[in-house]
Amino acid sequence: MDIEKENTIDESLYSRQLYVLGHEAMKKMGASNILIVGLKGLGIEIAKNVVLAGVKSVTLYDPAPVQHSDLSTQFFLREGDVGQPRDVVSRPRLAELNAYVPIRILEGELTTDKLSQFKVIVMTESPLEKQLQINEFAHAHGIYFISAEIHGLFASAFNDFGKGFSVTDVTGEEALSGMIAEISTDKEGIVTCLDESRHGLEDGDHVTFVEVKGMDTLNGCAPCKIKVLGPYTFSIGDTSDLGTYVSGGLFQQVKMPKLIDFLSLKESLQKPEYLITDFGKFDRPGQLHVGFQALHAYSAKHGRQPRPRNTEDANEIFTIAKEINEKAAEKADLDEKIIHEISFQAVGDLSPMVAAIGGTVAQEVLKACTGKFHPIHQWMYFDSLESLPTTVTLTEESCKPIGSRHDNQIAVFGKEFQERIENFREFLVGSGAIGCEMLKNWAMMGLGTGPNGKIHITDMDTIEKSNLNRQFLFRPTDVGKLKSRCATEAIGKMNPATIGHVISYEERVGVESEKIYDDEFFNNLDGVTNALDNLEARKYMDRRCVYFRKSLLESGTLGTKGNVQVVVPFVTESYSSSQDPPETSIPLCTLKNFPNAIEHTIQWARDAFEGIFKQPAENANLYLTQPNYIESLLKDRGNTTETLKGIHKYIVTEKPLTFEECITWARLQFEEQFNNNIQQLLFNFPKDSVTSSGALFWSPPKRPPTPLVFSAEDPMHLEYIIAAANLHAFNYGLKGETNPELFKQVLASIVVPEFSPKSGVKIQVNENETMPSEDSDQAELQKLINSLPVPSTLAGYRLHPVEFEKDDDTNFHIDFITATSNLRATNYGITPADRHRTKFIAGRIIPAIATTTAMVTGLVCLELYKLIDERKKIDDYKNGFINLALPFFGFSEPIAAPKFKYHESEFTLWDRFDIEGNVTLREFIKYFKDKHELDIAMVSSGVSMLYTSFMPAKKKEERLDMKFTTLVETVSKKPIAAHVKAFTVEVMAYDRDGEDVEVPYVVVKFA
């Protein structure tokens, strides 16, 4: 993205990435020219991710002719490209990803005189001698240098960002802040925070202060370096001459720049610093550092890489490695098997590794451009050696090339395992960001392309412009089309062998679609991969996988963070076995009357949006269209009075005929929300009022408010009026206006009634405080009902409820919420938030960036190799958590499925009782008594209670001889759907000692 040409960032394209990087980092990227050398799989993956991110320009250099084996990972290459220059054929396809980023080709030889125009140079799969030459020039001229390479299941990356590289934000986490309860006056200066929440700071963090009373010189002071003393306390140094703390105050964390020195490649080869990517392989980086140098030395000597599984070549590599290790300043403890494996896999090129390393390295490019997040310092080695198959024998013969596009994968896994990959049958649920990356990897792997192979994809969503920043299978011409269909077509171009082997669906997974994704569908699968963005769908698919005993690959991203979980039948726990703690909710009394943070006012504004422009209009339409609406409302026993008052307002007292009346309405709303209500609150609780214990009522975390006096010249006030008036006009189908002069003219003529606070108004102070019901006066309620017009007198009249849409910048939705939130923040002395932050919180936007998505899907597919290998040992698998910002990589073996026991039988969630045939309830109970010595006390299916031991004798006797199908239909009062072939049944049972015991669930297969 050329910032010199573009004054603003296209938020509709970069919406989710902006919440990862921020505007400043995006602008720096938009001024950065990138050179990428080497365009096999790894190089093009890095290029793809930085183009999607929006750098200024990308220049490609790889004039080497396309080889047929390049097709194993280079997803922009086609069969017809073989023999043509890689950069020439890749450029136009890469350019389709982002119209804002020009893609160029570096012509001629790669010489240092052409490099000064670039901010970052990335070299992939390049000879070490060439890397050293280019790095020497880059290091001397302040150009950031990155190199990376992949050999089968091994990979390396190297950074050199020169001397004094400044990292402006090490973690990318939001700056912390908190309320202060006390600051001591002494040499250590201890700050004590309110005990409502932990401060979250770490030793060495810096803070500054605002709103402190007593120690006024702390307000706006230079950042203080802190020392953590406890979860609620930290010290800031000598405060003995700052006076005495009185009250109030907030600490605010200040992100301090960090300067990092990098060695050149030549220096760093001798003095390497490693990022540990797997703490279970702590000694691996040193070995791989030597092993990769040995590969380069071998290649320089022989003009080729070692042959797959060739022992002679591997022995020579190990000899070279020992010679390099002997000369090293710090010697590694070489494992001959590991070095041999590096040699065996040297020509290997695997799409999952390309995705994982390409995503990681692309994030390093963005760090170099922006200074945001901590870069790798300086070497990163990664391997997934445990992904090698254990159920096939790998030999030189089985791994030699066969003229296939998958030769570089066969070099690692062998022909037999390649056939297993091709005949695997997988269901991908979701084809958004993770889904697109997954499909690209699968197409390159050849997954499901064999005679018995199949890939099923479902996604009910259509493509939006904002998707194009991460969901790289889609192009601008695809906007509005179904994701699943477009994704299927896209991978068909990448690998024509997928055509006819990929089936796309557009039905959401859920109970309502089980006639589509039925027993036969799941029984014909080998596994399921989730690419979902909501918890309920994930849990549903998890239940289906447990029921059908299918493996499940689960993953997700949040900005630069990502996670991978592998679920293996009879081995691991399921996805739903462990759950994150629920999100902390904001107490209602805090939202309504006592906000103390901008998050509170944004949520209040979001609720106001729904309560003013959506819910009343929907209620009014229900009243006008449903004959028995009032009766139903009274039966629900909800807040009937409030609902009816809203209907009365919207179709009687506040119904506008002109847009000018909408302006008047908005002005009165302003007065009510930001002046009158605040006056009433202060009338109930004056600023000097005290609690029953004698403490000031308005003490932290409560902030005393101030009523706002309206001014049409105040931009924030006017923004509120414009947004509110236009939304009110939308409710009534009136044409809106945005001319400020019209608003000011109308506002000048409005007479606003004086407000006098009322006595006896009850205001909730504590969350547990009970408030009087507004529906207690039946006479008043009936009077309100009688005042409503008869619906037949308004035949055909309808209001237009406003459905919240965060991504349309012309609809006034975010404008209203931003203005409303900031006005309320001004009431309470809270620092307002800009539109960008407000949209993020109010829209509940999940930050996302293509780099993390690529990395995570690569890790998922490395686990998929193991599932295809049908591993049963839990320590063969790895759950992963990564944070590319830090960067951090954490892997652990999955949690084993918990074991339970009845009598002498152990079972897990994967076990169940299978009963064949449409048995009677009596036969069902007898089966458990005879076969398992269990007395059945209760039987249920779904929400239907089929049997209990304490059931009346007559009803019990009637049901005991019913067939299960008849029993379920009788109790549920619903016919059995045609696609249902079995019932899932829960039972409560007693063991042989008469004790209540947990047992597996039951499946009655009646068809």
Phi, psi and omega in degrees: 000118183275104182291335177296330180264331184252119180281334182231156177273135180287094185292336179292335178268318187258020191307310184282328179292328179301328181280353173267313189259326184087162184296319184296316179295322178297321179293322177295319176299321182290358176243016187246125175265132185242136172250128177241119182255124182097116187234037165283198187305313184295315181297317182288330176295317177296315180300316179304314185290322180284331175293315177299325182291330175102043174288171184295312179200157176234128176249135184253143173220111171190084182281359181297146181291146178296130174262153179300325181290344176299334184294350181290334181223341184273096191286352177265000181265150179235164180307320183288353181274349184304130180096342179269158179299135182300317184292325182294315183281336181280328189305307184295328180285325175293323182296336180293340186289326186206110183294342181280346187247108176292141178245125182237168176241134175276117184275154175077201182284153176276091181243157187293337181292350181259003192263345189294342181283350187258145175273324180227135174243128179243124178245127178238142176050039183255149177302144182299323179300318179290322177300315181298320180295311181292321181294322180301316179293314182298316181298322182285338186246016175069026177261133182283136188235134176224137173229152181204152177205157181229136174227095181062240181266015177243147179208156175220155173215148182222137177242139167222102179255018173079192181274139173064037177292129185262122174259114185280333180214104188292318188255332185080358178286152180295139179300137183277154173209160180192162181275145184257138176257332185196147170228122182283155177254092179196187185293330182268334178057075184272125176262124177251126181267163175301147185278014179282331181206149179290151182286330176078005183279164177234157176307135179093348174294161179241144179223158168229179190226153172220156172063019177282132178253130182109295176267064188300331183292345176288334183295120180072018182290166174299148182306131179262134175281133188248159172236124182284129178254337181182179183296341182238004183224149172205158180251151183236009181099195189291120176241013189295337181250021182260004182093191183252130177296135180254301181189170170070190176107151175230139168267147177228122179292141179243121178284119182260140178297149176239128180263132183232134175260135178246140171277158174290168180300318181298315179292320186287336175300326181270332181233067186286143168244133189247141164271123179280120181262348178208109184288353172276354179230054190299328182268000186290318184305319181297320179293317182292328177300317178288317182299320180291323175297322179297321176300315179297319179295318178297314181297319179295326182284317188256349182071019179201166174275159175300151183281148181301129175057025179268116186292323180300312179296320181295321178296321179293320177301317181294322177298314178298318180299318179296322179294317179295320182295323180296328182273350185287147177295319176243114185277141177267153175272093188286134174255116185302324180297320181293314181295320176299319182295324176300317179294315181302325187258009189305320181273357182294141179217107189245132182302317178300321178292320177301316181295313183295312183283323179297320176295318180296312183292322177300322176295326176293325175299315180294324176297318179298321181291325193247337188075009180263127182083155185278126180283162172296131181232103349241338182251140171234123172244140182219140172214154175232054184301333180290352176279352177299140181293146179250351185255006172231154178265123182265123180230170177298323180293316183287342184253003182284156182295146181235013181081018180264155173297344182260017182304323182287341173273323176298326179301333181264315190254345181085162185293320184297317181289328176300321178296323177296318178301315184290336181257014178280154183233111187235147178248118177259119182259100182109132178230044173273223185298304179295321180299317179299313180296321180298314182295321176300314179297317182296320179298318179291325178287337186084019182301132174073012184265359180278179182303327181252006184274157180197144170237127174252134179233137171226142174194123183275351187277156172257163186279132176246161182301320182295340178291333190294341181287341183229330187265080199287353176286346185256151180236165180307328179290348181270352182304129181097346180270165179288134182298314186298321181289315180295322179295319178299315179295321183295316182284341174295329176285325180290318179217099183303341180294342178285339183298128182088350179249359179243126179246124181256145179231162177232015181265134176298142174283134182169176181304323184291343181250016181291345174286341176268305178268072189264192182302315181297319180302308184289325180295337179267009177259154168263333181189174182230140173238124177271136171226056189255160180240016177219147188292319185297317179295323178298314180296321179298313180295327177298317179297319180294321180293322177295316182298314183268001177057053178247147176293153179225127173255119185241140179204166177193162177227155174213095185065237180272003181260147178210156178219153179225133176227133178247130181245120185241124181306135177066004182242307186251169169290168178269171179302318185281354182294328178239138181226147174291151176296150180296151178296144178288126180266156179273126179304142183299321181293328176294314179299315189283324190225337189227053178292149176224005180216156183297330178299326179292316183287329177292317178296321178299317179293321178296318177295321179297321178303310180294320185284344181255317190253349182245298189297314180299321180293321177295318179297319180297319179294323176296318179298321184283340187246336183258117184303324185253029186299314182299315180299317179295321180296318180293325180291327183293337179058033175274206180277070188298316182301313181297319179297314181291324176298319179297317178298317181299316178300313190283339179244002180230284193284329186249013181288114182274152175251340181226164178292328178301324177293330176293323177296316178300315178301315181297321179296321180289326175297317177305312183298318182294314187283320191251358177232297186300311181296325178290319176300317181296320179297317180288334174293316178292320184228083179303158185297340180258009182289154181236160178276177180297338179271358178093357179279153176300131178298314182272067175239154185309140012274001179287137178244125181292132183271168175227129178297148177265139174260120187294140173217123179294345180272351177277118184304321181294319179296316182291323178299320179297313182298315181298312182293313183297317181296319180291322178291322177295320178297322178299319178307327186251009177072024178268151179285133182273173179219155177228002182291114182302327183293322177299316181297314182297322179296315180290318182299327181293338183262357184278131175261117182261122182299144174293146180250135175237123179301149183254146174277153176084002178283125182270128178238127182289127181256320181244152183299326184272000182287132181274129179258145180296145180285140179277352183261018185283332183268099183293325180295317179295321180296316180295321178299320179295318178298318182293336182281347181284141177293148177294128183309326182296336178284347179241038183305128178085350182280130179220147172267168181244096177299146180266115176270121185301129178221110188282337190265000177261109185283359182253001189263000177073004183293303179291329177300314181295314183295320179297311181296316181297314180298315184289328175295317178292323176299320177295321174310316189256012178068029178263139179297124181296164177245149178284173183299322182299311181292321179299316179298321180298315183282311183293324181275358181049048184283133176269114181297142184208149178212146188297328183299313181294319180301315179298314181300312184295316181294328175299316178295321178300315183290333173294328175285329178297322175306318182292322178294322176297329178282355178056048177291145178240355179271128186294329182281001172282338186259160181222124163276146184228149170227128180230151172222102184292343180291321190288315345276154182221138176231123179230128180233145176210155176288149180300162176280133181292150177298126179300145181255141177236172185209138166228140189048235179259007187262127174265148177206162176234183179298342181278347182267155178198169171264125175256122178245119182272133174100160182275072185287163172277164178298323179297315178297323179301310182294320180295323179303315182289326179291315184284316187274328189233005180054043179241133175263120183277122180257337182205142178226129178221154176224113185064234179264004183264123175274110186273329186199141168221148182293337180264012178295147176309141187304318182295313180296320180299314182296322178299320187278331186301327182261009175281140169295154186300321179298316179295319180298313182295317180295322182294313184285317182281342183059033178223142176289153178283127181297149186299329184279349183281125182245351183205159176248139169268126188234134174255140179231150168252130188224158173246140180280187185294343178263007179078015180265142175297130185222142177280134180228164177298162174285173186237142172243119176261109182266098186267351182225000000 
